[in-house]
Amino acid sequence: MALMQWEPSESLATLQREVNRVLESFFAGSPLRFGESITAPAVEVADTKETVVVKAQVPGVSKEQIQVTVSEGMVTIKGEMKEEAKQEEKNYLRREFHYGAFTRTVPLPAGVQAEKATAQLKDGMLEVTIPKSAEARVKEIPISV
């Protein structure tokens, strides 16, 4: 007789995938995911030889509305997407824009120099560049024959 083992983490991961699948079909491809804020910006994290680059999509948000902090192996982006102040009488046929405050925290690999981080906002794309420490940089080792 074979014994079955129950793995709660696998069951929860399966449940989360199924909930995401149902939400995606319900919202017809909306980026909404179980456990994520609907206003949180999408991010990309790239690891290069010299730096770690975090990009976040923040269309319509000015640099005065964004705060970026780098500490303890994390980048935190806080901001607010504000709705137009002028409201006309409109009957919306569809509204997909999301407004409100957001916070997005992204873990960083070990060995970055947080105090030397820089941030740039251009065309709705926030780019945070964090240099790596000398120990964390990729080193190529020549092979002798």
N, C-alpha and C positions, 0 to 999 in steps of 0.2 A: 504494500500500500504506500503510495507516494504522499508525502506531506506537502501541503501548499503553504507558501509564506505570503503574507499580505504586506505589501510595501506601500505605506500611506503616501509617501512623496510621489510615487509613480501614479497612484490613483488621483492625487490632487492635480498633477501635471496633465493627466488625461482629461480631467474635468475642466481645467482651464482652457485647454485646446478646444474642447467641444463648445464651451461658452463663447469663446472668441469666434468660432465658426458660425454659430447661431447669430451673434451680433453682427458679423460681417455680412451675412446674407440679409439680415433685417435692415441694416443701414446701407445696403447696396455699396459696399466697398469703403465705407467710412473708416478713417484711421483709428476709431475708438477701439480700445482693447480693455479687457477686464482688468481692473486695478489701476488704470491710468486716468489722469485728469484729461478732460476733453480739450482744455485750453493749453495744455503743456506742449511746447514746441517739439517738433521732430529733431533729432540730433544724429550726427555722425561723429565717431571718434576714430582718428587716424593716428597710427604709430609710425613715425619715420625714424631715420637714423639719429637725428639730432633733437627732435621735438615730439610732443603729443599735441595734436590739433583737434579741438572740439568745435564743430560747426552746428549752429542751431538756426532753424527757419523761424524768423520773427517778422513776417510781413506787416507793414503798417505800424510798427512800434519804433519810436524814436529813441535815440541814445539816452535821453533824459528819463525815459520810462523803463530802463533796464539797469539792473545791478548784477555784477558778476563778482563772485568771490571764489578764490582757490585756496583750499586749506585741507589739511589732514587727508590727502589722497582723494579729494573730491572737488569738482567744479559745480558750483550752484549758480543757476541763472534765475533771477527773479524779475518779474516785470508785469506790465498790464497792457492788455489790448483794449483800447477804449472805443466805444461806439461813437458815431458822429453826434455832436451836440445838437445840431439842427435836426429836428424831427418834423417831417412833413406827413400829412395824412397819406398813408400808403397801405395798399392791400398786397402784402407779400404773397407771391405764388410759391416761393421757396426761400428759406433762410438757412444757410449753411455756415455763415460766419459765426465765430464764437468770441465772446467778449468777456473780459474779467481778468483778475489777477492770476498769475501762474508762477509756479516754482518747478524747476527741473534740476535734479541733482544727478551728476554722472560720476561714477567712480573712475579714478585714474590709476594707471600702473605705478608701481613703486619707482622711486628714483627720479622724481621731477623736481624742478626748482620753482616752487610756487611763487616766491618773491620776485621772480623775473618774468612772470606771465604777462602777456599783452592781449588786448581785445580790440577788435575792429568791427564796425557795423557798416555794411554797404549793400544796398539794394535788397533789404529785408533779410540779409544773411549775417548772423553774428559769428565771428571767428575768434576763438580764444586759442592762443599759441603758448604752450608751456615748454621751455627748454628742459632737456633731460640732464641729469647730473652726469659727470664723466664716467662714473661707475656703471650707470644704466645704459650708456650708449652701446650700440652694436659694434662689436670689434671683429674685423675679418682677420683670420689667422691664415697666413700663407702655408701651403703644403710643400714640404721639401721632398724631392725625389731621391 
